[in-house]
C-alpha cells in the first residue's frame, strides 16, 4: 500500500479518520482507536504530523472540533446491539407462543378422538401364584437416533419405539402365563416422553409433546385392553420423569408433577378407563396418577417406594458406567431418615426402591436389607450417552414376581435384543 503523507489535505485526513473510526467501533465497541491501529488502516500513516504535531492532538481535534464523542458513540453502539438482541429474544418468544398455541389446538383436536375398546371382563382362574410387577420407563418417545450418528450401533424413532414396547409386553405376557400369574401391577415410571426441555431434543424429534401424548395414549389403551384378557386385575401407577416437564430451563420443584406432559398422559389414560368403569365396561384396569414424585405401594405385604429416580440422582452422572451407586444409596438412606424424623414412617416406610432414570437394570443392597432395583430403557444408546457420559443404555425392562407371602421369587430382565 503506497503512503503519500505530503499529498493529502487536512480535510481529507479528517474525513478518512472518521471513516476508519466508525468502522472500528462498530466491530470493537469497547476498544480505543490507538495510533498503531489507525496506522494499519490508513494510507496516510504519518500525514497527521504536518497538521497536528502528534497523534493525540489529531484524534482530540477530530473528537472535539468535528463533534465526535468517543464514549457516546460506544454507548450508542452498545444500545444498538442490545436492541438487536432484544428483538431476537422477542422473536423467539413469539415463535414459542405460536408453538404453544399449535400444541393446544392439537390437544383439543385429539380430545375428540374416541377409541372405546371393550375391556375383557372374563375372569381368569386365580392360581394364587403371586403378583407380577412390570416396570416401563425411559421410553423417550419423540427422540430420533440416526444410525450414522452412532456408528450403526442403534437406531430409534416413533415406529421403533412401539416395536420395542411390543416385544416387552409380549415377553411379559408369556412369562405371566408360564408362571400362572393372574394379577399384575404396572409402573409407568417416568421419561415415557423425550420432551422439549433441551434444544437438541426439539431439533431431533419426530413428535412434539402433545403428539407424543396421544400417540402413546392410543397405543397403551389398545395394549392394556389386550392384557385384560389374561389378567383378573391390572393396577397401574403413572409416575412422571424429568424429561416431560412443561416449563423449559432448570428443573423445578413446585408443581413438579402437574406441570409435566406425562401427568397429562396419565390423566388421559385414567379418565378413559374410569369412564369405562362407570359404564360397567371395565372391572380390571385401574389407574392412579399421583401428584407426588414418589409413592409407596404395598404388594403382597412388601412395600416398594416407586420413583423415577431423578430425586436420587445426586450430582452429575458420576460413578463407573454412568451409575452413581454411592449417591443413590446415600440419598435412599437420607430419605428414609427424613421421613422417620417427621413421623411419617408408617405411611411411607419401604422395603425396596423401584426406579428408572439411569437407562440400565441394576440391583443395589440398601441399609434396611432391601434393594434398589434400577430399570433399563427403550431408546437405547444415543449420541449424548456415547460422547458425553459414556453410559451403558441397555434396551431392557424389569419384571418382578412377588409371591403371596411377599417374597420376590423372580427377578426377570426383559431384553429387546
N, C-alpha and C positions, 0 to 999 in steps of 0.2 A: 504494500500500500504506500503510495507516494505521500510525502509530507511537504506541505507548502506553507510554512509559517509566515512568510512575508507577503503572501498574495491573498490574504483574507481580511475583510473589513471587520471592524468591531461589531457591527450589526449582524453580519453573517456568523460571527463567532458565537454571539449570544443566542441566535436562532438555533444553531446547531447544538449548543449546550442544553437548551430547554428540551429539544427533541430527545437527546440522549438521557436526560434526567427523567422524563416521563416514561420512557421505555424501561428504564432501570427500576424505578419504584413500583411499576406495575408488576414486575417479576419478583422484586425483592423489597417489599414494603417496609420491612423493619431494619433495613441497612442504609448506610450512608454512601453517597456517590463520592468516593475518595479520588485523589489525583491519579493513582495507579489505574483505577477502574475507568476513569474518564479517558486517560491516555490510550487505553486499549480500544476505545470505541470511537475516537475522533481521528480525522485525517490532518488535524492541525494541532498536534500534541503540545508544542511549545509556543504557539502564537499568542496565548493569553499574556505572556510576559511583556509583550510590546505595549499592551494597553493597561495592564493591572499589576505589574511587577511580580506578583506571585499568585498561586492557585487559590489560596484562601480569600484574597481580595476579589478575585474573579468570581468565585462561587457566591460570596457575600453580596456582591453587586447584583448579580442575576436574581438572587433570592429577594433582596430588598427593593431595588430600583424597578425590577420587572414584576414585582408583586407576587413572587412565589414564596409561599410559606412551606418549607420542607416538612415540618411536623404536621401541619394542617393537611397537606396532601397525603401523608401517610394515613392519617385518621380517616380521610375520605375514602381512600383505597380499602382500608380495613373494613369500614362500614359497608362498602360496596360488596366485598367478599362475604361478609356476614349476611347481607341481604340475599345474596345468591344462595347461600346455604339454607337460609330460612325458607326461601321459595322452594328449594329442593325437598326439604322436610315436609312442607305443606302439601306439595305434590304427592309425596309418598303417603301422607296421611289420607289424602283424598282417595288415592288408589286403594288403601286399606279399607276405608269406609265403603267404597264401591264393592270390594271383595266381600265384606261382611254382609252387605245387602243381597248380593248374589247368593251367598250361603243361606241366608234367611229365606229367600224365595225358593231355593231348592228344598229346604227343610219343609216349608209349607206344602209344596207340591207332593213330596213323598209322604206326608202325613195322611193324605187322602188315599194312599195305596193300601189295599186290603189283601192280605194273604189268606187268612181264615182257613187254616188247615185243621182237620179234626185230629185231636189227640186221642191215642188209643186208651180206652177205659178197661180193656181186658186185663184181669188180674192174673199175674204170673205166679206159679207155685212158689211159695216162700220156703227156701231150703234152710233158712236161718244160718247162712254161712257168712254173715257179717255185711259190712257196707264198703263199697268201693269209693275211693276218692280219686278224682281226676283234676289235675292242675292244668289250666290253659293260660299261658301268659306270654308276653313278649312276641306277639304276632307281628306287630309293626306294620299293619295293613296300610298301604299307601306308599311305602318305601319302594324304590326301584333300585335294584342292583344289577348292573350290566356285567356280563361275563368278562368282557375285555378290560374292565376296570379293576378286576381282582384276579387277573391271570387265569381265568377259566375255572376257578375253584367253587364258584357259586353264581346263582342267577335268581332274581326274585322280582315279582310283580304281583298284581292283584289276582291274576289267574293261578299262578304258582302257589300263592298263599292258601287258596281254598283247596287245591290239590293236596297240599301238605296237611291241612286240617282234616281232610277226608281220611288220610292214612292214620292219623292219630285216633280219630273216632272209631275207625274200623278195627284197629288193634284193641282199643278199649272195650268195644262191644264183644269181640272174640274172646278176650280174657275173662270178661264177666260171665259169659256163657260157660266157659270152661270151668270156672270156679263156682258156678251156680249162684251168682250174686243177683239179688232182686231189688236192692236199694243202692242208690249212689248219691254222692254229693260232689257237684262240680264247682270248682272255684275258678272263675274268670278273674285272674289275679294281676291285671294291670298291663299297660302298654299294648293293648289289643290294637290300638291305632298308633301310627307313627306321629301324627300331628304336624303342626307347623310352627313349633317353638324355635326351630333352627332354620336359618336361611337355606342350608343345604337340603333340608327336608322339603322345603317349598319348591326349590329348583328341580328336585329329582323325585317327584311324586306322580302317581297316576290316578290318585283320588284325593280331593280335598277332604277336610274333616267331616263335613256333613255327608258328602258322597260315601265316605268310609262307614259312617254310622249306618246308613240304610243298606249299603252293600253287605255289611256283616250281619246286620239285624235279619235281613231276609234269609241269609244262609243259615243262621243259628236257629231261627224259627223252624225251618224245614228239618234241620239236623236233630234238634231236640224232640220234635214230633216223631221222627223215626225212632229215636231212642226210647220213647214211651212204649214202644211195642215189646221191649224186653225187660223193662223195669216196672215195679209197682209204685215207686216213688223216686222222683228226681229233685233234690234240693239244690238250689243254685245261689251263690253269692257273687255279686259283681263288685270287685274292688278296683278302684281307679289306680292308674300308674302316673308317672311323672311326664310322659310324653303327650298325654291327651289334654294337658291344661289349656284353657281357652286364652288366657292373657299371656302375651309374649313377655320376654325379659326374664329376670331372675325368678327362681321358684318362690312361691308364696305359701302362707300357712292359713291365713284367714280365708274361709270358704274354699279351702284347697280341694275339697271333694266335689262340691256342687258346681264350682267353676271349672268343669272338666268335661270334655266331649264324651268320655267314657261313662260318666254319670248319666248323661242323656241317653246313651246307648242302653245302659242298664235299665233305666226307667221306661224306655220304649218297649223293651222285652217284657218287663214286669207288667206294664199296662195291658199288653197284648194277651198274656196268659191269664191275668186277673179277669179280663172281660170274658174269656172262655170259661173260667171257673164260675163266674156269676151266671153264665148261661147254662151251667151244668154240663159243659162240654170238656172240662178238664178237672181231673181229680188226682193228677200225678205230678205235674210240673209246678214248682213253687219257687219264685224268685225273690231274693232280698237284695236291696241296693243300699248299703249303709252309708251314712254321712260321715263316718269316721275313716281314718287312714288305716285302721286295723279293726279286726273283730276277733272274738274267741268263740269257736264252735266246739260244742261237746258232742263227739261222735262215739257212741257206744261207751260212754264213761271216760273217754280220752279227750283231753282239752287241747285244741290246736289254736294257737294265735296265728291268724292269717293276715298278711300284709304284702303289698307289692314288693317292698324291700328297700326303697329309697330312704325310708326313715332309719334304716340300719346301715346306711352306706358309708358313714364316716367321711374322711377327707380323701377325695380322689378315688381312683380305682385301686391302686396300691396292691401289694402282695404279688406273689408269683402267679402267672396265668391271669392276672387282672382280678383276682379274688382276694379282697381284704379280710382274710379269715379272722385275724385278731380284732379288727374293728367291728365285725358282725357279732362276734361272741361278747365283746365288751359292751356293745350297745344293747344286746339282749339282756345281759346281767343288770346293767344300769336301769333299763326299762322296768324290769321286774322289781328292782329295788324301789323305784319311784312309786309304782302302784301299791307296793306294800306299805310304804310310809304314809300314803294318803288314805289308807284304809279301804282300798278298793280290791283287795286281794281275792275275795270270794267271787266277785263278778268277773274279773279279768285274769285270774291266775291261769297258767297254762303249763302243759307238759312238753309240747313241741311247738316249733315255729314252721310255717309254710310260707315261702316267699319266692319271688322271681327276681327280675332286675339284672342279674348277672349273666344271663344267657347260657348257663350250663348247669347240669344237675350236680349237686354236691350234698354231702351229709356231714354235719359237724356236731360233735357232742357238746352239750351245754351244761351249765353248773348244776341243774336240778336232776340230772340223769336222763334227760330227754335229748332231742336232736333238733338242729336246724336243717330243714330239707329245702334245698335250693332247686329251682326249676330251670329247664332249658329254654329254648326259643324256637320260633318258627322261621324267622327270616334268615338265620344263619350268619356267616361271616360277611362283613361289609368293609368298605374302604376305611372307615374310621377305626374299626376293630383291628385291621391289619396294620395300617400305617401309624396309628397314634398309640393305642393302648396294648396292642398285641394280645388281645383277649381271645379266649377259646369260646367261640359261639357255636354251641352244639345244637343241631336240629333235632330236638327231642323234648318230650314232656313227661312229667312224673305221674305215676299211678301208685296208690297205696290201697291195700285191703286191710280193713280193721275188723277183727273178729267181734262177736257179740260180747266178749269179755274185755274188749278194749285193747287187745294186743295187735300190734302191727305184724301181720303174718306174712305179707308180701310187699316188697318194695320193687316196683317194676319201672324200667326205663323204656318208654315207647319211642323208639328211634324212627326217624323218617327215612333214612337211607343208611 
